[in-house]
Amino acid sequence: MKKIYEETAANQIPRSGGGGHMKKIIIVDYDQTFHPYIRILLERLGYIVMPAKKGIDVLKLVQFEQPDALILDIGKDTKDTIDGMIILQHIKKNGATSSIPVIIVHTDLTPEIVENCRNLGCAGNLTKPIRIEELYDTLEDVFSPRQTKRRYLRVTVNKKV
């Protein structure tokens, strides 16, 4: 049975910091079909989304933009010279970016990969294909950790149901 999500995104997890700005999330993934999908999910939850390709330029972008979070595919593109684990290491070693929460994404997250990423300081992990409930729960853990979790997810639906 499908759940009908009828309340607005304003009643969900906080998407603005103490300064009143919308939370910005950079998406780093070599699979360009993933970008529109994750963008739609995040924008429906009320976030500003910045897609990025992998590589050394991502490190500069993260340092310049100072996003509220980073969703990072830890896989490696055959054309790329730097994989996601290296990007994660650089972000966490740099004093200017080390406090940015990093959520790792991959199609095959083994317990060893998850443990390595946790040791490097990642804030969460998601397995592709991403389900909106998992994305929501992970973002809720990153941005507003609390003792109890919501039972139902509410998102804005612009069409009649």
C-alpha positions in Angstrom: 0.0 0.0 0.0 1.4 3.4 -1.0 1.7 6.1 1.6 0.3 9.5 0.7 2.6 12.3 1.8 0.4 15.4 2.0 2.1 17.7 4.5 4.6 20.3 3.3 8.4 19.9 3.6 8.4 22.7 6.2 7.3 20.2 8.9 10.2 17.9 8.3 13.8 18.0 9.5 15.4 21.4 9.8 16.9 22.5 6.6 18.2 25.9 7.7 21.0 26.6 10.2 20.9 29.1 13.0 21.7 31.9 10.5 18.5 31.1 8.5 20.2 29.9 5.3 19.0 26.9 3.4 21.3 23.9 3.8 23.5 23.2 0.9 24.5 19.6 -0.1 27.2 18.8 -2.7 26.6 15.5 -4.6 29.8 13.9 -5.9 29.2 11.0 -8.3 30.7 9.9 -11.6 27.4 8.4 -12.7 25.6 11.4 -14.3 22.3 9.6 -14.2 22.4 9.6 -10.4 22.6 13.4 -10.2 19.1 14.2 -11.4 17.6 11.5 -9.2 19.3 12.5 -6.0 18.7 16.2 -6.8 14.9 15.6 -7.0 14.9 13.7 -3.7 16.9 16.4 -1.9 15.1 19.3 -3.4 11.8 17.8 -2.3 13.2 17.6 1.2 14.1 21.3 1.0 17.8 21.4 0.3 20.0 23.3 -2.1 21.8 20.8 -4.3 25.1 21.2 -6.1 26.1 18.3 -8.4 29.9 17.8 -8.9 32.0 15.4 -10.9 34.8 13.6 -9.2 38.4 14.6 -9.3 40.7 17.1 -7.7 38.3 19.9 -8.5 35.8 18.5 -6.0 38.3 19.3 -3.2 38.5 22.9 -4.3 34.7 23.2 -4.7 34.1 21.8 -1.2 36.6 24.2 0.3 35.2 27.2 -1.6 31.5 26.4 -1.1 31.7 25.1 2.5 28.5 23.0 2.1 26.5 21.8 5.0 27.0 18.2 3.9 28.6 16.1 1.1 27.1 13.0 -0.5 30.1 11.1 -2.0 30.2 8.0 -4.2 33.3 6.1 -3.1 33.6 4.2 -6.3 36.1 5.2 -9.0 35.4 6.2 -12.6 37.7 4.7 -15.1 38.5 8.2 -16.5 39.1 9.7 -13.0 42.5 9.8 -11.3 41.1 10.1 -7.8 38.6 7.8 -6.1 36.0 8.7 -3.5 38.0 7.3 -0.6 40.9 9.6 -1.4 38.5 12.5 -1.6 37.1 11.6 1.8 40.6 11.4 3.3 41.6 14.8 1.9 38.3 16.4 3.1 38.8 15.0 6.6 42.5 16.0 6.8 41.9 19.6 5.7 41.1 21.9 8.7 38.8 24.0 6.6 36.6 21.1 5.5 37.1 18.5 8.2 33.9 19.4 10.0 31.7 18.9 6.9 29.6 15.8 7.3 30.3 13.3 4.5 27.7 10.6 3.6 29.1 7.8 1.4 27.2 6.2 -1.4 28.0 3.1 -3.4 26.3 0.1 -5.1 28.1 -2.4 -2.9 28.8 -1.3 0.6 30.6 -4.1 2.4 31.1 -4.0 6.2 34.8 -3.4 5.6 34.1 -0.3 3.4 31.7 1.1 5.9 34.1 0.6 8.8 37.0 2.2 6.8 34.8 5.2 6.0 33.6 5.5 9.6 37.3 5.4 10.8 38.0 8.3 8.3 35.1 10.3 9.8 32.1 9.8 7.5 28.8 10.7 9.0 26.6 8.0 7.3 26.3 5.7 4.3 23.7 4.9 1.7 23.5 2.0 -0.8 22.4 2.6 -4.4 19.6 2.5 -5.4 18.8 5.1 -2.8 15.4 4.9 -1.1 13.9 8.2 0.0 13.3 6.8 3.5 17.0 5.9 3.9 18.0 9.2 2.6 15.7 11.0 5.0 16.8 9.0 8.0 20.5 9.5 7.2 20.1 13.3 6.8 18.0 13.4 10.0 20.9 11.7 11.8 23.4 14.1 10.4 21.6 17.4 10.9 19.4 16.8 13.9 20.4 13.7 15.9 17.7 12.9 18.4 16.5 10.0 20.5 13.4 9.0 18.5 12.9 8.8 14.8 9.8 9.8 12.9 7.6 6.9 11.9 6.4 8.4 8.6 8.1 10.6 6.1 6.3 13.6 4.7 7.2 15.3 1.4 5.6 17.8 -0.8 3.6 16.4 -3.7 2.7 18.9 -6.4 0.2 16.6 -8.1 -3.3 15.5 -7.1 -3.3 12.0 -5.6 
